[in-house]
Amino acid sequence: MTQSVTYLPSNKKKYWLFFPFLFSLLAGCATQPPPQSTTDWESHEAKLRELNTYQAKGKLGYKGSQRFGANLIWDTQPNNDHLLLTNFLGSTLLKLDASPDKVTLVNHEGKTFHGTDASALILELTGINLPIAQMRDWLIGLPTAADTYQLNNEGRVGYLAKQIDNQYWQLDYNEYDYTVSPSLPKRMVLSTTGVTITLIIHNWSIN
């Protein structure tokens, strides 16, 4: 099943983030999955579209020009997205606030930068490649603007893909959290050429 929509995308010295603790934080996360429930995609999609305020807490593992693991907090409000990455001691690695016309990034040195394109600003200042604009919906399993997507056996998105500029991104949804309603992704792998990002969500707060 496919869907085609179109979506959107400063010269300074790069401030690379090299974070020492890697993917051991992802190794012990496998748990016995709860019973799965089948849903009707159209009704599930409608419920997801009603979620304009939510928070996800979990872990992020990044393999690319750098390799690191981080604690992740993602907050979405109607006109703002907030991303916070911290190390295992709780120190800030990256803090991002993104609205439709303004982006503010604070790096691991506490320096503040401004721009209009969240993904471009993160890449320029940290070397981290992350499609921020798409993550707002993709994180909850909503395939907004995806070039193609497929449903799993339970009627939720199991895979999506999109060409963003000259990069082909794909997102695999490996596990859902059935303790929240609507059920939301729990384990995801987002990838493009040379980059693999593992996302594990331990806690969802939705309104």
PLY file of the C-alpha trace (Angstrom):
ply
format ascii 1.0
element vertex 207
property float x
property float y
property float z
element edge 205
property int vertex1
property int vertex2
end_header
0.00 0.00 0.00
1.56 3.35 -1.00
1.01 7.00 -0.38
2.76 9.91 -2.08
2.99 13.35 -0.47
5.65 16.08 -0.56
7.43 17.66 2.45
9.91 20.48 3.19
14.05 20.57 4.07
24.49 28.08 7.94
28.98 28.24 7.17
30.48 27.72 10.52
33.05 25.56 12.14
31.47 22.23 12.97
31.11 21.22 16.57
31.23 17.45 16.45
29.67 15.43 19.26
31.64 12.36 20.22
29.90 10.48 22.97
31.69 7.46 24.41
28.99 5.12 25.58
27.55 3.11 22.72
24.99 0.46 22.09
25.31 -1.55 25.28
22.33 0.50 26.45
20.27 -1.12 23.70
21.40 -4.69 24.27
19.35 -5.59 27.32
16.07 -4.08 26.26
14.37 -7.17 24.85
11.31 -8.09 26.92
8.43 -10.45 26.48
5.99 -8.55 24.25
2.40 -8.13 25.46
-0.42 -9.71 23.48
-0.89 -7.95 20.18
-4.24 -6.64 19.02
-5.41 -6.13 15.48
-6.88 -2.77 14.51
-8.53 -1.16 11.53
-5.94 1.11 9.94
-8.31 3.93 9.07
-9.63 4.22 12.62
-6.12 3.87 14.06
-4.80 6.54 11.68
-7.62 8.90 12.70
-6.68 8.50 16.36
-3.02 9.19 15.59
-3.92 12.38 13.73
-5.68 13.62 16.87
-2.41 13.37 18.83
-1.00 16.89 18.59
0.57 16.80 22.07
2.75 13.95 23.30
6.04 13.08 24.96
8.31 10.10 24.29
11.13 9.03 26.64
13.63 6.37 25.71
17.00 5.65 24.14
18.66 6.56 20.87
21.59 4.71 19.32
23.40 6.37 16.42
25.77 4.76 13.89
27.15 7.05 11.24
30.12 9.40 11.05
29.91 9.08 14.83
28.72 6.29 17.09
27.01 7.06 20.35
24.10 6.20 22.60
21.90 8.70 24.42
18.84 9.12 26.56
16.09 10.72 24.50
13.15 12.96 25.32
10.94 14.13 22.44
8.11 16.59 23.17
5.59 17.61 20.54
3.16 20.50 20.94
0.84 21.92 18.26
3.47 24.37 16.93
6.69 23.21 18.54
8.92 20.15 18.76
11.56 19.70 21.45
14.40 17.15 21.34
16.73 16.52 24.27
19.64 14.05 24.18
21.59 13.40 27.36
24.36 11.00 28.34
24.09 8.35 31.07
25.11 10.95 33.68
22.30 13.27 32.60
24.54 15.86 30.92
23.06 17.55 27.87
24.47 16.42 24.55
22.01 18.29 22.35
18.88 20.35 22.97
16.69 21.44 20.09
13.54 23.57 19.91
11.89 23.74 16.52
8.88 25.75 15.40
7.66 26.38 11.83
9.80 29.51 11.40
12.57 29.24 14.02
15.02 26.63 15.30
17.23 26.92 18.38
19.97 24.40 19.15
22.12 24.16 22.28
25.15 21.88 21.88
27.10 19.86 24.43
29.28 22.88 25.21
26.24 24.99 26.09
26.57 27.16 22.98
23.34 28.35 21.37
22.72 28.51 17.62
19.73 29.62 15.56
18.38 28.70 12.16
15.25 27.88 10.19
15.89 24.24 9.21
16.28 21.85 12.15
17.87 18.96 10.25
20.35 21.24 8.45
21.32 22.99 11.69
21.93 19.71 13.54
23.97 18.30 10.65
26.06 21.45 10.29
26.88 21.83 13.98
27.09 18.23 15.16
27.49 15.98 12.12
24.34 14.09 13.13
21.97 13.25 10.28
18.35 13.19 11.47
15.12 14.07 9.56
13.57 16.23 12.28
10.61 17.57 10.28
9.38 14.05 9.52
9.97 12.69 13.03
7.02 14.60 14.47
4.58 12.14 12.87
6.79 9.18 12.09
7.65 8.70 15.77
4.01 7.87 16.56
3.60 5.60 13.54
1.87 8.09 11.27
3.33 7.90 7.72
2.80 11.57 6.86
4.48 12.52 3.56
6.01 9.05 3.14
6.59 8.00 -0.46
5.52 4.51 0.49
4.46 2.58 3.57
3.29 -0.90 4.51
1.03 -2.10 7.30
1.95 -4.99 9.57
-0.31 -7.93 10.44
-1.94 -5.91 13.23
-3.02 -3.08 10.93
-0.36 -0.59 12.01
2.54 0.84 10.02
5.39 -1.66 9.83
7.57 0.16 7.32
7.78 3.50 5.53
10.23 5.21 3.19
10.80 8.67 1.78
13.28 10.46 -0.47
14.43 13.61 1.38
16.63 15.79 -0.83
19.22 13.29 -2.12
18.78 10.73 0.66
16.45 7.75 0.78
15.27 7.22 4.35
13.44 4.14 5.59
11.89 3.43 8.97
11.15 -0.06 10.27
8.70 -0.42 13.16
9.79 -3.56 15.00
7.54 -3.40 18.06
4.54 -1.45 19.36
3.50 -0.49 22.89
-0.01 -1.85 23.49
-0.30 -0.39 26.99
-1.21 3.02 25.56
-4.22 3.92 23.42
-3.81 4.30 20.55
-0.89 1.85 20.53
2.38 3.59 19.66
5.80 2.44 18.40
8.24 1.01 20.92
11.23 -0.16 18.84
12.19 1.47 15.54
15.18 1.51 13.19
15.58 4.60 10.99
18.23 4.38 8.29
19.73 5.90 5.18
23.04 5.33 3.39
25.78 5.31 6.03
23.45 6.04 8.96
21.45 3.74 11.26
19.45 5.16 14.16
17.87 2.80 16.69
15.01 4.24 18.76
13.57 2.53 21.82
10.68 4.27 23.60
10.18 3.25 27.22
7.43 5.68 28.13
4.69 7.55 26.23
2.69 10.47 27.65
-0.17 11.52 25.41
-2.95 14.12 25.58
0 1
1 2
2 3
3 4
4 5
5 6
6 7
7 8
9 10
10 11
11 12
12 13
13 14
14 15
15 16
16 17
17 18
18 19
19 20
20 21
21 22
22 23
23 24
24 25
25 26
26 27
27 28
28 29
29 30
30 31
31 32
32 33
33 34
34 35
35 36
36 37
37 38
38 39
39 40
40 41
41 42
42 43
43 44
44 45
45 46
46 47
47 48
48 49
49 50
50 51
51 52
52 53
53 54
54 55
55 56
56 57
57 58
58 59
59 60
60 61
61 62
62 63
63 64
64 65
65 66
66 67
67 68
68 69
69 70
70 71
71 72
72 73
73 74
74 75
75 76
76 77
77 78
78 79
79 80
80 81
81 82
82 83
83 84
84 85
85 86
86 87
87 88
88 89
89 90
90 91
91 92
92 93
93 94
94 95
95 96
96 97
97 98
98 99
99 100
100 101
101 102
102 103
103 104
104 105
105 106
106 107
107 108
108 109
109 110
110 111
111 112
112 113
113 114
114 115
115 116
116 117
117 118
118 119
119 120
120 121
121 122
122 123
123 124
124 125
125 126
126 127
127 128
128 129
129 130
130 131
131 132
132 133
133 134
134 135
135 136
136 137
137 138
138 139
139 140
140 141
141 142
142 143
143 144
144 145
145 146
146 147
147 148
148 149
149 150
150 151
151 152
152 153
153 154
154 155
155 156
156 157
157 158
158 159
159 160
160 161
161 162
162 163
163 164
164 165
165 166
166 167
167 168
168 169
169 170
170 171
171 172
172 173
173 174
174 175
175 176
176 177
177 178
178 179
179 180
180 181
181 182
182 183
183 184
184 185
185 186
186 187
187 188
188 189
189 190
190 191
191 192
192 193
193 194
194 195
195 196
196 197
197 198
198 199
199 200
200 201
201 202
202 203
203 204
204 205
205 206
